[in-house]
Amino acid sequence: MRTSAFAAVAVLASSLLAACGSGSDSGAGTGGGTGGVENAKVAFLMPDLASTRYELQDKPLFEARMKQLCPTCEVIYQNADSDASKQQQQANSALAQGVKAIVIDPVDSAAAATIVKSAQAQQVPIIAYDRPIPATPADYYISFDNEKIGSLIAQSLVDHLKAEQAEGGILQVNGSPTDAAAGLIKKGIHSAVDSSGFKLLAEYDTPDWQPEKAQTWVSGQITQFKDQIVGVVAANDGTGGGSIAAFKAAGVDVPPVTGNDAEVAAAQRIISGDQYNTISKPIKIVAEASANVAWEFMQGRKPAGKTQLYDTPSELFVPTVVTKENVKEVLFDSGIMKAADVCSGEYAKGCDELGIK
């Protein structure tokens, strides 16, 4: 079933690329039939540096796809480093530079409504990326299905705990309270945990997704609940890593801990047995899809979404749960990761045991 879900992602990605690319590539960089967008600018505004994905994956993948679509267009990239005010300034600067579209992963989903209004007042389309903007509809929203992510990681953990006949309770480490996507993940987690039969010992909304804050909170829960904790549902790999660090610092066995984003460090923890699962949501899919949609808007076309979320035309891709059982197939055989980037030092033995080369 997991393999089928992964294949479905690839099919969905191909469909969007075909839909958005048709009629676009032929005029890329020439200005012919493109509404005069030769040398146009597009802003790509990312939210934080706490997650390594934005600098290492989202940015270069978006830029590469835009280069294919419009060789003479310029991508204005900015990272707000978890500062909503800074992101507002970056958006204002992009508008002042005459961008034809803004792709934004908001630091604060509520505060980003002001950015949407400012851009739309200047007839500049806004594409919400990864995180929705509920208060004021953007022109488009592209993401993996965040509520599904929450339910998948939590249900995977619950099924594992039941198979192991574990007895005790679960900690829930959510994402940032200012991130609407974190709210959707949280909702998905509850849908699995609340009906699982395992007691929810405590939960925490992690400010700015900071791993250190998740670690501090989990440390306190270890002191309070001790061996009652049989599992931790963490909303992403950063908070999962922070949770694992808390158990190690306390000198106690690490229970199964979830994650999300399939970062290299998370893959290493899964291979070594420290982390139970993560979510593979190939960033190439959403980065390229957002570039396609931005290019459509830049040419004066308004792409239709496959669904609606918060009154916004949306495209929501299906993610895949990754555990030790399928990490080789999903992350390495697929080409998402290379063994050379993951299997060094202390992780070499685990990779060998799993056949990852």
N, C-alpha and C positions, 0 to 999 in steps of 0.2 A: 504493500500500500504506500510505503514511503517512497519507493522508487517511482510509482505511478504519479505521486504528487510532484516529485521533482521533474518528471517528464512534462507534467501539465504546466509547470512554470515556464519551461522552455517553449512550449507551444504558445502559451499566452504572450510571451515576449516576442516570439516571431510574428504573431498576429498583429501586435501593436506596431512593431517596426514596419511591417508591410503596409498597415493602414496609414500610419503617419508619414512613412517615407514616400508613398506613392505621390507623384506630382511634385515632390520636394527636391529630390536629389538632382533632377535634370536642370533645375535653375540655380543650384547652389553656387554662390559666389559670382554669378554673372549679372544678377539684377534683372535678367530677362524674365518677365512674368512673375516676379516675386514682390511686386509692389515697392520696388526701390529699396530693398534691404541690404544691398551690397555694402560691406563695411559697417554693418549695424553692430550694436553692442547688446549683450544680454548679461544680466547679473545672476550670479550663483552664490547665494548667501546661506552659509551653514552655521549651526548653532554653538558648537563647543569644541574644545580640544581634549575633553575628558575621554572621549572615544576616539581611537586612532583612525577609524574608518574614513572620516571626512577628508583628512589630508592625504591619506594613502590610497583611497579607492574612489570615493564619490567625485572629488575634484578632477583627478586625471581622466576618469571615465567619461564624465560629462564633457570636459574640454575636447577629448578625442572625438566624441560623436558630433559635437558642434562643428569641429574642423572638417569632418566628412560632409556634413550638410551644407556648410557655408565656409569655405576656406578663408574668405576675407573678413568674416565676422570676428568680433573680439569678445571674449568672456571676461567679465569683471568678477573676480572671486574675492570673497571676504569671509572671515570666520569671526563670530562675535564673542567667542571665548566665554560663553554662559552669561553674557551681559545684554539684557533686553534693550537697554538704552543705547548701547553701542550698536546693536543691530539696527535700531531705528535710524541712527546716524548714517550707517552704511547704506541703508535703503534710500535715504534722502540724497546721499552723495551719488548713488547710481542713477536716480531720477534726474539729478542735475547734469549728469553726463550724457543724458539722452538715450538711456537704454530702451529697447523696443519690447523687452519682456523681463520679468523678474521671477526666478525660481528660488523659493525660500523655504528652509527648514527652520521654523521659528523657535527661538529660545523660550519665549513665553507666548503660548497660543492665544491668550486673551489680548495681550499687548499688541500682538501682530495685527489685530483688526485695524489699528491706526495706519499701519503700513499699507494694508489692502486698500483702505479708503483713499489714501494719498496717491497711490499708483493709479487706481481706477479713475480718480478725478482728472488725471493727466492722460487717460485712455491707454495706460500701460497695463497689459494683462499680468496677473499674478498666478503662478503655479505653486501651490502648496506641495511640499516635498517631504514625504515620510511622516510628517506631523500635520494634522488638519488644523484649520483656523475656524472654530465653530461660530464665533460671534458674528463675523461678517464674511459671507461666502467669497472664497477666492474664485478665480475663473476656471480653475481645474485643480484636481488633487490626485497625486500619484504616490502610491505606497504599497507595501505588503499589508495584508489584512491584520491590523494590530490586535484586534479583539481575538482573532483566530490564533495569533501567536501566543497570547496569554493562555488560552484554553489548551493549546497543544503542549506547551512546556509543562503546565500543571498536571494535565491528564497523564502525560508520559511519566511524571514523577509518581503520581498516585498509583498507577498501574504497577510500577516497579516496587513501591512500598508494599502493596498488597501481595505481590508475588513473593516478596521476602518475608511476609507475615509480620511486618513491623508493627509495633504497638507504641503509640505516643502521639505527639502533635507536630504541627508544621509551622514554621515561620514564613511570613510573606514579606519580601523586600521589594517594594514597588519603585517605580521611577519618579521623576520630578513632578511635584504637584502643579507646576505651571505648564506642563506638557500634556496637551490633549491626547496625544498618542499613548502616553503613559497611562492616562485614564482608561483608554480602551483596553490596553494590556491588562490592567488591574481588573477590569470587568471580566475579561476572559479568564483570568486566573481564578477569580471567585466562582465562576460557573463550574469549574472542575473541583475546586477545593471544598466549597460549601456543601456539596452533596457526596463527598468522598467517604465520610465516616471517620476521617481523621480530624482531631480538634485543631482549630486555628489558634495557636497559642498567642500570637501577636502579629501585627503588621506595621509597616513603616513606609512613609513616602519619602524617598531619598532626595534631598534638595540638590538640584542641578545634576542629578545622576552621579554624584561624586562617590567613587568607590570607598574613599576614606571614611565618609559619613556612614555608609552602609556597614563598614567594618566596625565602627564605634558602636553603632546601634546593636548589631548582632553580638558583640562582646558583652553588652549588658544583658541580653537575653540568655546567653550561655550561663552567666552568673545566676540568673533568676530561675531558669528552667532545667539547667544541667542536662541529664541524660533523658529527659522527656522529649527532646528535639530529635525527631527521626528523619526530617527532611527540611529543605529550604527552597521555596520558590522565589528565585531572584529574577527580576524583570529584564535584565540584560547581562552581558558578560562582565561588565565592569562591576556591577553590584554583586554578581555572583562571585567574582574574584575577591572582592572585599569580604564577603561572607566566609569564604574558605580561609582567608587569611586570619579571620577572627578565631576560628576553631583551632587553627594551627598555633596561634599565639597563646591560646588557652591551654594548649597541650592535651587536647582531647581529640578523639577520632572525628574525622570530617564526615558528616552524613551526606546523602545524595543532595547535590545542589544544582539548580537549573541555571540557564543563561539564555542569551539571545543576541544575535549578530554574527556568530561564527568568526570571531576574531582569532588571530593566530594564537594568542595566549590561551584562549578558551579551547582551541583544538589540542594544544599541548596538555592542558589540564585533563581533558577527556581521555587522551591517550595514556596519561599517567595514572588515571583513576581518581583524580581529585575532584573533577566536575562530572556530574551525571549526564547532562544534555545541554545543547544549545539549539539555536534555530539558524538554518541556512536560508538566507534570503539574498541570493546573488545580487550585489549592489549594481553590477553591470546592467541588470534588467531595468531597475528604476532610474538609474542615471541616464541611460540611453533613451528610455521612454520619455523622461522629462525633457531631454534635448529635442526629441522629435516633436513633442507637443509645443515647446517654446518656439520652434521653427515654424510650426503651423500658424501660431498666433502672430509671429513676426511678419508673415506673409499676408496677414489680414483674414486668415481663415479661423474658424472657431470649431475645434475638434469636439465631437460628442463623446461623452463618457460612457463606460460600460455599465455604470451604476451611479447612484447618488449618495453622498454622505454629507450631512450638514448643508443640504441644498446646493451642493457643489458637484458638478460633473466629475466623476472619479473613475480611476482604474486601480483596482486592488488585486495584487498578485497573491498566490497561495504559497506559503513558506513550507519548509521541510524540517522536521525534528531530526537532530543528529545526536546519536549516542555512540558509545564505543563499538556497538554492533555494526553500524553502517557508516562510520566516519570515513573509512577508506573509500567506499563507493561514492558517497555524496560530495565530499570535499576534495578528494585527491584524484580518483578515477575520472571525475568530471572536469578536472583542470582548474577548479576554483583555487586550489592551493597546490604548492609544490613541496615535495618532501624536503627539499634542500632548505626551505624557509622555516620548517617546523621541527624536523627530526634531528636537530643538533644536540650535542651534549647529553644531558640526563634523559632526553626524550628519544634518543636513538634506539635504545633497547625496546621500548614500547612500540615504536614504529615497526621494528623488525618483527615483533610478535604478531602484529596486525597485518603484516605483508605490505606495509606502506614503503614504497621505494621511489 
